[in-house]
Amino acid sequence: MTDLNTLKSCELHVHLGGCLYAEDLLELGRDIYQQVDWHLYIESFEQAYGITPDPVNLFSNALKGGEQELERFRQHFVFSESDGTDFACFQAKFNLIISLYRHLRHLPQRQQEIVPRILARHRAEGLDYVEYRAMPTYADDDDPEGFINFHRLNATTMQAHSRDGFTARYIVSLPRWAPLEGYILVQRLLDENPELISTIVGLDFCFFEEGYPPSNLQSFFERLQRDNEARPERALDVVYHVGEVYFDKSLESAVRWCHQAAELGPRRLGHAIALGLDPASAVARQANAHQSEPVGERLAQIDYDLQYAEQLATYNIDIDVDALQQERAPLATAHPDAKVDRPYTPQRLQEIRQRQTFVLDRLVELGAMIESCPTSNLRLGGVPDPASHPIHRFLDSSVDLAICADDPGIFNAPLATEVDWVAQHTNLETTALVQRLGDPRRFRLQRDG
């Protein structure tokens, strides 16, 4: 075993549906693809790419054999560098999975094939510990039974397959727009299925982060803390996607979101690109990127700067309290969705670099670590090239860090590939890289017993 195998055998950040590869979809859909309702995939793909796909034809031709047709199928599913960084394009391709799953969930025997297939692949890849996260692939907030049944099936299957040196644990992804409602259902699931307490170890917030500031979750985290203290034997940790896709706000606000998310108390932060991508690279990704943000975000940033003025000053960030208070007065009466435009200057970009350092240091103090997903960040997170990847900044800091795959199937990039990418593109020797990262198992949410 090489030193890197320590990193390649433990996966802390994968979405269950995103673990399905093109070949898995073909096998799962082999006998039913003509009956599946593909409208979600077709319409979203057409809107995102300006092309109307024919999934029935894609399945039929790929199943007949031939590498050329299989590759054509992959091109309509795998999210590659050529797809750009638009989340709508990613979601359009992911909807191929969702459309198929929506059909399979009405075929209980077939639905039960999905998770074992994923677990078997990861076992074959040499993984021995994996934390999977998932949310129902159908958009129905008024279906509590569907929510519970979905997560019960996933967790039960993972528990049954956790043996012979392979351990699967489950994290329930809650909707950012209804966190307490989802959380109450998770508690009901644990009440009704106490045998799953050892398998369901945490909660996740993912999907679109734009429009859902961490401050919205204050009451949720307060409720969670009370419940965890009251029932420590079934306490749940939180993993939280933040600073991944944030074109709706200034870079200062994106950095602030990472800090405020960490202060809520999650065990791990997903991606946190905003803390490691150089500001000059970030603003160059799109025309006028991050130059405008809603009044509400600017007010939140002003309040943040006033709160942390003294600490920021120790990082050579000059906070002009009087100027901020004068700016705040008229904004307080403006519509929160109105836009505030603030062009970037070299001095401002340098201050943002210092802000990143400030927040990375705060993560160390708070004990929050970062789950970094290289391929996902390059293809979906808007990181322009390997040299710009946040992993370099993270490795240079003292923040705890793990390498993860995110959606290995749709990116066609398993964990081993991600680890090898980091080893290839950083300036650390293998031994030094392994020593810097340590064993990722120390960050797991696994309970004893």
N, C-alpha and C positions, 0 to 999 in steps of 0.2 A: 504494500500500500504506500502511495506517495503521501506527502504531507497535505496536499490539497484535498485528499479524500475526506479529511475531517470536515471541510467546507462543502464538499459535494454530496455528502450523505445526510445532511440535515436541511430541510426546507421549511422556512417560516412564513413565506408569503406567496401562496398560490390561490387563485380563484378556481373553484372546482370545475365550472364549465370551460374555463380557459385552458384546462389540462387536456381537453380532447383535441387530438390531431386530425388532420384531414382524413387519414386512413380510418380513424375511429368513427368519424361521421359516416363514411361510406359503409362500414360494417353495420353500424346501428340503423342506417336507413336503407339497407340493401333490399328489404322486402316491403317497405312501406313508403318509399319516397314519392310514389305517384299519388298517395292519399294525403300527404302532408299539406297543410295550408301554409304556403310560402309567401303570403302577401306581405307580412312584416319585413321579411328579407328583401323581397323584390322592390317594394316601395322605398325603403330606406336606402338601398343600394342605388336605385335610380336617382334619388334626391342627392345623395352624396357624391356619386361618380358620373352622373349624366348618362348612365348605361343601364339598360333593362336586362337583367340576367334571366336565364332560364334554368332554374335549379333542377328541374326534372331532366332536362337534356344533359346537364352537367353530371348528374348522378348516373344516368343511363350510360353515357359514353365512358365515364371513368370506371364503372363496374365491368365494362366489357374488356378491360385490360388495355395495356399500352401506356408507356411512360408519358407520351405526349398528352393524352387525355387526362391522365392523373395530374400532370403539371398544370393543365388548364383549370382543373378543379381547385388545385391549391391556390392558384392566382386569384380565384374568387373567394378564398377563405383566409389564407395566411396574410397577416398584416405586416407588410415589408417596408423597407426604406422608401420605395417608390410611391407609397400611399400618402406620404406627407405626415403631418402631425395633427390633423383635424380629428377630434374625438368622434365626430359624427361619422367619419369614414370607418374608424375602428368599430363603432357600434353597429354600423351597417353590416360589416363582415361577421361580427359576433352574433348578429341576428340569424345567421344560418344555424348556429347552435340552438338558439332560443326557439326558432320555428320547429326544429326537429324535436326538441325536448317537449314542447307543448303538446305535440302529438303523442309522444311516448308516454307521457304521464297518464294518458287515458288507457294505456295498455300496461297494466301493472307488472306483468312478467317481463316485458321488454324494458320498462323503466328501471327495473332492478338490475339490468345489465350495465348501466352507466358507471356507477361508482366502482364496482369491482374491476372493471376494465382499466380505470384510471389508477387504482391502487396497484394492480398487477404490473402496469407499465413502470410505475415508480419503484416498485420492489425490484424489477428487472434492471432498472438503471443504477441500482446500488444504494438507493435511499433507504435509511432505516428509521427516520423520524420525520414526519410531515404534519404540518398544521394547515388544514384546508379551510377556506372560507367560502361562503356561498349565500346568495339570496334567491328567492323564488324567481324563476325566469318568466313569470307571467305578471303583468302589471294589474293587480287587483288588490287594492288596499282593504277591500271589504270582504276578504276571504280568509278569516282567521284559521279555519280548519285546514285550508290549503297550505297556509304558512306553516302550521304545526306539522302537518303530514310530510311536507317537503323536508323539513329539518329533521324530523324523527327518522325518516327513511335513511337520510344521509348519515346521521350519527350512528344509527343501529348497524348499518353496513360497515362503517369504519370500525366500530367496536368489534364486530365479528371477525374482521380481517386483521386485527392487531394481534399478531402472534408470530412465533418463529423469528424473532429479532426485528420485526417491523411494527412500528407504532404509528397509528393515524389518530390525530386529534382534530376536533371540529370547532370552528369559530363561526358564529351566526352573524351575517351582515345585516345590519339594521338600516332602514331607510332614513336618510338625513332629514327628510321632511316630516317624519312621524316616529321619532326615536322612542318616546315613552310607550306608544302603542305597540311597537314591535317588541320592546323590552318586556312588557307585561305578558305578551304571548310566549316569550322565551321562559319566563318564570313559570307560566302554566305548563309548558312542555316539561320542565324539570320536576314540577309537582306531580305530573301524571306519569313520568318515566324516570324515577329516581335512579334506576340502573344506568342511565346515561350521564349522570353527573360527572363521572370520571372522564368521559369522552368530550362533552361540550364544555370547553375551557375558557371561552372568551366571546367577545362581541367586536364587531368591525363596523367602521363607517367608510364607505367607498362610493363608487360611481361619481357623478358630477359633484365637484366640490364648489365650483363657482356658484355664488348665490347662497351658500350655506356657511356662514362664518362660525368659527368655534364658539363664539359667545352664545349662539342659539342653544348650545348643549349644556349650559351651566346647570339647569335644573335636573337634566338627565343624570349628570355625573354626581350631583348631590344625592339623588335618589339611589343610585347604584352604590355609593359609598355607605349609605345607611343600611341598605340590604346586605352588603358584603360583611359589614360589622355584625349585623344581627345573625347571619347564617354563614360563618366563615367556611364551613365544610362544603359549601357550594358557591363560594365567591367567584365572580367572573372578572377577568381582566379585559382591557380594551386595547385594540390596535386601531390606528386612525390614519387614513389617507389625508395628507395635507401637503400643500406646496408642490403639487404635481402638475396641474393645468390651471393657470391663474392669469390668463390674459385680460381678465375683467378688472384688474386692479393695478396699482403702482407696485414697484418692486419692494418698497418699504412695507406696504400693507401685506404683501405675500410673505415677507420675512416675519412680520408681526403675527400673522395667522399661525405660523409654525410655533412661535413662542407661546401664544395663547392656547393653542391646542395642547402643547406639552404641559402647561400649567394646570389643565383640567385633570391630569393624572393618568393618561393612557400609558400602557407598558411600552408600546413601540409606536413609532411614526412611520408610515409608508411613504417612501420616495423622498419627500422634503427637498425636491430639486431646488426650490427657492433659496435654500441655505448654502448651496454648493456651486450653482451655475454662476459664472462671473457676470456681473451686471452689464458689462459692455456686450457680451454675447447675448444676454437675455433681450436687451432692447433692440438688437439687430435682427431678431428672428422674424419680425413682421414690421410693416410700415407703422410708425408711431406706436409701437408696442409699449404697453404699460404707461403711456403718457397721460391717459385719462382714467379717472375712476369716479364712482358715484360719490356724491356729497357725503352720504352716510359713512363710506369707507374713509374719506379724508378726515371727517370728524373723529372717527375712531382712532385714526393714526395720530391726530393732534393730541387726543387724550392720553394715548399710549406714550407719546414723547414727553408730555408733561409729567406723567407718572414716573418714568424711568430717566428723567433728565440727568440726575446725578450719576447714575450708573453708566449711561451712554457717554457722558463726558469723559469717563476713564478710558473709553475706547476711541478718544479723539473725535467724538461726534458732538459738534457744538449745537446745543438746543437753545434757540433764542426764545425764551419764555414769553417775553412781551409781544414779539412778532406773532407767535402762535396764538396767543390770546386775542390779538387784534384780528387775525384771520378767522378765528373761530366765531366771533360775534355774528357777522352776516351769514355765515354758513348755517348757523343754528336755526335760522328762519327759512332757509331754502328747502326745496323739495329734496328728500334724501336720494332720489334717483337721478337728479340733475348731475351733469358731469362737471368735474373739476379737471382742468388741463394744466399740467406742470411739466414742461420740457426738461430733459436731462442735461446736465453739465458734467464735465470731468470731475469737478469737486463732489457733486452729488453722487456720482457713480462710486467714487472712492469711499464716501461715507457709507454707502450701502454695503460695500465689502466689509467695513468695520461692523456694521449691524449684523451681518452674517456671522462674524466671529463672536460677537456678543451673544447671539442666540445659541450658537453651537456650545458655547461655554455654559449657558443656562441649562441646556439639555444634559450636560454632564452633571451639573448640580442636582437636577431633578431626577436623574436616573433613567431618563428616556433614551432609547436607542433608535437608530434609523435602519429601516429595511431598504436597501438600495437594489434596484432592479435594472441592470445596465441596458439590456436590449429594449425593454419597455420604455425606458427614459429616452433612448435615442429615437425610437420610432413614434412614440405617442406623447412623450413629455416635452418635445420641442428642443431637446439637447442637440445642437447642430453637428457635432462631430466627437469622436472619441477623446480628443485632447481637451474638449470643453466639459467632459462629463463630471458631475458633482463628486463622483467617487474619489477623485484626486484631492479635492478640498477636504472631504470627510476623513480620508486617510491621514492627511497632514494635521488634523485636529485631534482632540482627545475623545471625541464622541464615540460611544459604542456603536458598532456597525455589523450588519450581516448582509451577505450577498444572496439575493433571491431571484426567482424567475418570473413571478407575477402571473403571466398567462402563457406557459411554455408551449401549449398546443397551437394557439392562434399566431404566436410569434415564431413557432418552429425553432425554439431555443430552450432546451432543457437546462436544468441547474448546472450540470457539468460544463456546458458551453459557456454559461455566465461566469463561472469561476475561472475558467481558462481565459476568457476575455479580460477579466480584471488582471490576472497574472501576466498577460501579454502586454497590456497597455499601461500598467503602472510601472514606476521605476524601482519597485521593491523586489528583491530576490524572493524566491518561493518561501524560504524559511522565515524571512522577515515579514512577509505578507501574512502567513499563518499565525505568526506570533502577534502581529498587530491586531488581527481579527479575533483570534482565540476560537474556542469551541462555541459555535452558535447555539448549542443546546442549553447554554446557561441562560438564554433569553426565552426559553420555551414557556408556554403557559400551562404545561402539563401539571396536573395534580398528582400527589402521591395516592396510592390505593386504587 
